[in-house]
Amino acid sequence: MKLIVGLGNPGKEYEKTRHNAGFLCLDLLQKTLGFPPFQLQKKFTAFMSEGDFGGEKLILVKPQTFMNRSGEAVTKLVQFYHTVPENLWLAYDDIDLPLGEIRIRTEGSAGSHNGMKSVITSLGFKNFPRVRIGIESRGASAAKEQDLSSFVLHAFLKKELPIAKKALEQSIKALLIALKEGIQKAQEAYN
């Protein structure tokens, strides 16, 4: 069994923002896999959908604790399901990657991402797989100088949407390869 968690912020006002790339990834994965619609599971403070893929149970999770407290929901799930680090996968936006690029890692630091800082601090370990979805375009199509928190909490610009959509599609393809053939194969194909 694997927990696949997308990071983001709950609420209509954040739905299409850069910081919700993790939620957008999970929405696309749920549709691609044909899993049931996400349902709120109050005891986990998360929207969840589950199904079978290649004989393995997958639980897709969108924490509803807001980004900076993502670790609270993730920790509840990891403890409840007795999930080992290699079976906890995260998808999230990364300001340090150019818009449209993705990176697959088996572990790493949180970098400047507050949601990942919360997850790593709450869990006490950082050796879990992740898909980082690049959202940085300051100076390319968005203004070069702007506040980081303002930047991530704004929607993609119209001209950025095709690039962001392609990155989300690639993140799904990478996840499917990782699930079928292993993370190394996904890294070879997309890093």
SEVODREN-127782 format. One line per 5 residues: number of its first residue (from 1); for each residue x, y, z of N, C-alpha, C. Coordinates in steps of 0.001 Angstrom, whole numbers, plus 500000, padded with zeros to 6 digits. Layout:
! SEVODREN-127782
NUM = X:Y:Z:X:Y:Z:X:Y:Z | ...
! end
This chain:
! SEVODREN-127782
1 = 500826:498812:500000:500000:500000:500000:500868:501248:500000 | 500446:502231:499201:501166:503497:499163:500219:504657:499451 | 500722:505619:500219:500039:506896:500414:500663:507885:499442 | 499849:508474:498586:500347:509494:497673:499670:510797:498057 | 500470:511738:498540:499964:512975:499117:500326:514153:498219
6 = 499333:514957:497896:499570:516216:497188:499429:517351:498178 | 500357:518277:498165:500293:519403:499096:499616:520599:498441 | 498862:521326:499256:498168:522518:498776:497408:523168:499906 | 496623:524176:499548:495784:524884:500508:494326:524635:500173 | 493486:524387:501193:492062:524191:500934:491360:525513:500625
11 = 490230:525421:499964:489408:526611:499712:489456:527062:498267 | 488323:527606:497827:488162:528070:496440:489213:529102:496048 | 489565:529994:496983:490494:531077:496641:491894:530585:496294 | 492230:529344:496690:493559:528804:496418:493571:527748:495310 | 492401:527356:494835:492261:526224:493919:493257:526182:492766
16 = 493409:527273:492061:494231:527282:490846:495569:527992:491031 | 496010:528128:492279:497258:528848:492531:498473:527941:492314 | 499616:528578:492163:500878:527844:491968:501142:526896:493139 | 500820:527364:494347:501101:526595:495556:500246:525329:495635 | 499228:525220:494800:498352:524054:494819:498688:523051:493726
21 = 499888:523122:493189:500294:522174:492147:500183:520738:492640 | 500433:520492:493921:500298:519145:494480:498862:518653:494431 | 497911:519525:494793:496488:519167:494713:496089:518919:493258 | 496551:519796:492363:496217:519659:490943:496758:518341:490390 | 497935:517963:490817:498539:516694:490414:497681:515522:490886
26 = 497239:515559:492146:496427:514463:492689:495061:514389:492017 | 494483:515552:491692:493201:515553:490971:493349:514852:489625 | 494435:515161:488930:494681:514546:487630:494985:513051:487777 | 495734:512677:488809:496035:511269:489047:494758:510486:489349 | 493877:511055:490161:492603:510401:490506:491783:510147:489247
31 = 491720:511128:488368:490963:510968:487121:491637:509946:486196 | 492953:510019:486094:493703:509108:485230:493519:507652:485663 | 493536:507418:486965:493399:506060:487496:491947:505598:487569 | 491014:506540:487401:489597:506186:487502:489167:505866:488921 | 489862:506464:489900:489513:506258:491298:488245:507051:491632
36 = 487551:506690:492722:486348:507433:493115:486681:508886:493454 | 485655:509757:493415:485893:511164:493778:486464:511277:495198 | 487233:512329:495421:487782:512590:496754:486635:512843:497738 | 486778:512273:498928:485810:512467:500006:486563:512950:501241 | 485959:513882:501970:486573:514371:503193:486539:513292:504269
41 = 487694:513003:504831:487836:512085:505957:488252:512932:507154 | 487283:513297:507987:487521:514242:509077:488610:513791:510043 | 488664:512473:510313:489655:512022:511301:491087:512238:510817 | 491269:512361:509499:492596:512621:508948:492766:514065:508490 | 491711:514856:508562:491716:516228:508067:492231:516254:506629
46 = 491631:515411:505797:492104:515292:504418:491003:514771:503497 | 491078:515190:502242:490264:514574:501202:491034:513361:500709 | 490315:512236:500537:490992:511001:500166:490217:510247:499097 | 490952:509513:498290:490386:508618:497286:491297:507407:497245 | 490706:506230:497139:491569:505051:497096:491087:504054:496062
51 = 492026:503253:495634:491735:502227:494652:492935:501321:494491 | 492828:500450:493504:493868:499471:493235:494578:499842:491935 | 495889:499727:491943:496667:499947:490729:497730:498867:490647 | 497628:498021:489649:498607:496945:489478:498681:495995:490658 | 497542:495769:491313:497520:494849:492455:497931:495478:493767
56 = 498156:496776:493776:498558:497463:495004:497530:498537:495349 | 497200:498636:496635:496275:499664:497101:496997:501010:497131 | 496354:502010:496523:496864:503381:496568:495839:504255:497275 | 496316:505086:498170:495451:506061:498832:495968:507444:498443 | 495120:508187:497740:495459:509541:497318:494940:510505:498374
61 = 495770:511475:498751:495457:512335:499887:495726:513802:499558 | 494740:514646:499910:494922:516098:499837:494632:516664:501232 | 495694:516913:502039:495488:517441:503397:494727:518767:503377 | 493886:518963:504370:493082:520184:504466:493509:521050:505646 | 494752:520922:506051:495275:521638:507218:495959:522948:506850
66 = 495919:523334:505600:496687:524439:505037:498155:524024:504949 | 498814:524612:503974:500162:524201:503597:501126:524141:504778 | 501156:525197:505578:502160:525288:506644:501960:524278:507760 | 500819:523572:507748:500551:522553:508763:500300:521188:508115 | 500796:520985:506924:500595:519726:506193:501073:518511:506976
71 = 502108:518687:507747:502675:517581:508508:501703:516952:509485 | 500755:517740:510008:499778:517207:510959:498943:516101:510308 | 498396:516374:509134:497563:515385:508445:498405:514201:507972 | 499568:514488:507416:500423:513416:506900:500850:512479:508031 | 501202:513025:509165:501624:512204:510301:500486:511305:510796
76 = 499256:511849:510875:498100:511026:511276:497959:509818:510347 | 498074:510062:509056:497916:508998:508065:499035:507962:508160 | 500262:508432:508251:501414:507535:508339:501297:506648:509582 | 500900:507234:510698:500760:506454:511925:499600:505464:511828 | 498463:505899:511301:497292:505034:511200:497550:503839:510291
81 = 498175:504101:509138:498417:503034:508164:499763:502331:508340 | 500533:502739:509353:501853:502139:509615:502702:502178:508331 | 502738:503345:507730:503413:503510:506441:504911:503691:506622 | 505682:502882:505907:507135:503037:505921:507504:504164:504949 | 508647:504826:505168:508996:505991:504351:508917:505773:502843
86 = 509367:504632:502335:509373:504428:500882:507971:504273:500288 | 506954:504110:501152:505575:504014:500664:504768:505287:500892 | 505445:506353:501294:504836:507671:501410:505407:508523:500281 | 504567:508912:499332:505019:509717:498198:504335:511070:498257 | 505081:512132:498011:504512:513472:498019:504674:514147:496664
91 = 503697:514969:496324:503751:515804:495122:503502:517235:495571 | 504347:518158:495113:504207:519545:495560:504904:520499:494596 | 504529:521768:494716:505127:522824:493901:506544:523116:494376 | 507385:523550:493442:508753:523901:493815:509160:525193:493117 | 509354:526221:493906:509744:527548:493409:511165:527531:492859
96 = 511951:526538:493252:513344:526470:492821:513536:525760:491489 | 512450:525245:490920:512502:524619:489598:511816:525520:488581 | 512362:525613:487386:511700:526404:486346:510289:525888:486066 | 509420:526798:485720:508052:526443:485363:508067:525358:484294 | 507315:524299:484539:507197:523235:483557:508121:522055:483777
101 = 509120:522195:484627:510027:521076:484893:509544:520289:486101 | 509867:519001:486121:509586:518184:487300:510865:517458:487714 | 510915:517059:488962:512031:516272:489478:511466:515196:490389 | 512007:514007:490242:511642:512893:491101:512833:512628:492015 | 512576:512562:493304:513629:512293:494279:513154:511209:495245
106 = 514098:510483:495813:513752:509467:496807:513879:510008:498230 | 514485:511171:498364:514622:511839:499657:515174:513233:499426 | 515295:513990:500485:515879:515323:500363:515362:516264:501420 | 515865:517476:501360:515463:518497:502323:514170:519161:501849 | 513671:520043:502674:512448:520780:502344:512736:521982:501455
111 = 513990:522408:501398:514299:523622:500663:513554:524791:501287 | 512950:525630:500457:512218:526797:500970:510723:526524:501111 | 510314:525271:500960:508890:524918:500950:508365:524670:502368 | 507469:525540:502829:506966:525432:504196:506113:524185:504432 | 505399:523736:503430:504626:522499:503572:505529:521309:503800
116 = 506615:521244:503039:507569:520145:503216:508297:520268:504551 | 508587:521486:504970:509214:521668:506289:508306:521100:507373 | 507000:521368:507261:506031:520861:508228:505996:519336:508216 | 505980:518733:507027:505927:517274:506903:507178:516644:507510 | 508345:517135:507133:509604:516558:507611:509738:516722:509127
121 = 509384:517910:509642:509463:518150:511084:508506:517231:511839 | 507278:517094:511350:506281:516260:512030:506649:514785:511998 | 507139:514323:510863:507476:512905:510728:508800:512550:511393 | 509735:513478:511361:511059:513200:511908:511971:512467:510939 | 511563:512358:509683:512415:511776:508650:512121:512443:507313
126 = 513080:512326:506391:512931:512968:505083:513219:512027:503920 | 513347:510751:504227:513696:509775:503190:512441:509125:502600 | 511619:509958:501964:510434:509465:501269:510433:510060:499858 | 509895:509318:498899:509876:509792:497511:509000:511029:497343 | 509388:511846:496351:508601:513043:496073:508716:513425:494611
131 = 507658:514077:494135:507633:514663:492796:507535:516162:492990 | 508555:516864:492559:508591:518326:492658:508148:518907:491311 | 507193:519807:491344:506620:520400:490134:507041:521862:490070 | 507840:522199:489074:508385:523549:488957:507326:524598:488674 | 507358:525668:489476:506405:526779:489285:507113:528115:489070
136 = 508418:528130:489115:509173:529383:489012:509161:529911:487586 | 508748:531129:487426:508864:531769:486115:509155:533256:486256 | 509488:533673:487464:509757:535106:487659:510877:535549:486730 | 510560:536533:485940:511525:537027:484968:511298:536428:483599 | 510627:535284:483507:510316:534664:482214:508952:535156:481738
141 = 507912:534851:482509:506595:535353:482124:505926:536122:483249 | 506408:535953:484456:505898:536725:485594:506953:537762:485982 | 506523:538733:486750:507447:539798:487160:508648:539209:487900 | 509840:539757:487620:511068:539232:488215:511116:539475:489722 | 510745:540656:490141:510803:541002:491558:509405:540990:492159
146 = 509157:540045:493045:507917:540037:493792:508080:539189:495037 | 507198:539395:495983:507217:538674:497243:506933:537196:496999 | 507734:536329:497593:507604:534892:497382:506215:534375:497754 | 505707:534767:498937:504390:534270:499357:503293:534776:498432 | 503426:535980:497953:502449:536517:496998:502521:535737:495686
151 = 503722:535445:495248:503929:534736:493985:503272:533357:494006 | 503518:532580:495052:503003:531207:495082:501495:531147:495299 | 500923:532216:495879:499485:532214:496155:498659:532858:495046 | 499295:533118:493917:498570:533638:492748:498442:532545:491693 | 497420:532691:490894:497177:531736:489810:498261:531886:488746
156 = 498432:530826:487972:499323:530899:486822:498780:531948:485851 | 499675:532643:485197:499265:533587:484158:498729:532800:482963 | 497892:533445:482185:497271:532775:481040:498319:532132:480128 | 499414:532864:479879:500447:532323:478987:501256:531191:479637 | 501169:531058:480964:501871:529980:481665:501054:528689:481731
161 = 499747:528792:481554:498868:527636:481735:499250:526418:480894 | 499558:526566:479596:499941:525376:478827:501204:524702:479359 | 502151:525506:479855:503399:524958:480402:503111:524224:481710 | 502283:524848:482575:501924:524223:483852:501144:522932:483619 | 500228:522959:482655:499432:521761:482342:500332:520619:481880
166 = 501304:520935:481033:502229:519911:480553:503039:519320:481713 | 503467:520170:482645:504226:519678:483805:503373:518738:484658 | 502106:519081:484852:501217:518213:485622:501032:516874:484914 | 500868:516914:483602:500732:515670:482834:501998:514818:482937 | 503159:515476:482882:504421:514742:483025:504562:514151:484418
171 = 504090:514882:485427:504178:514353:486791:503353:513081:486929 | 502197:513023:486254:501366:511815:486289:502070:510672:485571 | 502623:510947:484404:503352:509907:483670:504515:509376:484501 | 505226:510282:485165:506352:509871:486005:505878:509015:487173 | 504778:509425:487810:504245:508635:488916:503835:507237:488456
176 = 503209:507148:487297:502772:505846:486796:503968:504947:486473 | 505010:505523:485893:506232:504743:485646:506838:504284:486968 | 506905:505194:487941:507471:504848:489247:506683:503726:489908 | 505366:503765:489805:504526:502726:490398:504681:501383:489697 | 504818:501421:488373:504922:500181:487596:506333:499608:487594
181 = 507333:500488:487394:508690:500017:487118:509728:500464:488137 | 509324:501284:489085:510259:501753:490096:510648:503209:489886 | 511044:503821:490978:511368:505250:490964:512559:505555:490071 | 513552:504663:490046:514731:504919:489217:514355:505078:487749 | 513433:504261:487259:512985:504370:485857:512323:505721:485610
186 = 511528:506189:486564:510883:507490:486429:511927:508604:486434 | 512947:508467:487275:514013:509455:487311:514756:509504:485987 | 515048:508330:485419:515742:508275:484130:514924:508941:483042 | 513632:508801:483098:512758:509342:482058:512489:510838:482224 | 512456:511344:483472:511981:512711:483670:512941:513661:484385
191 = 514024:513179:484971:514956:514110:485638:515977:514640:484652
! end
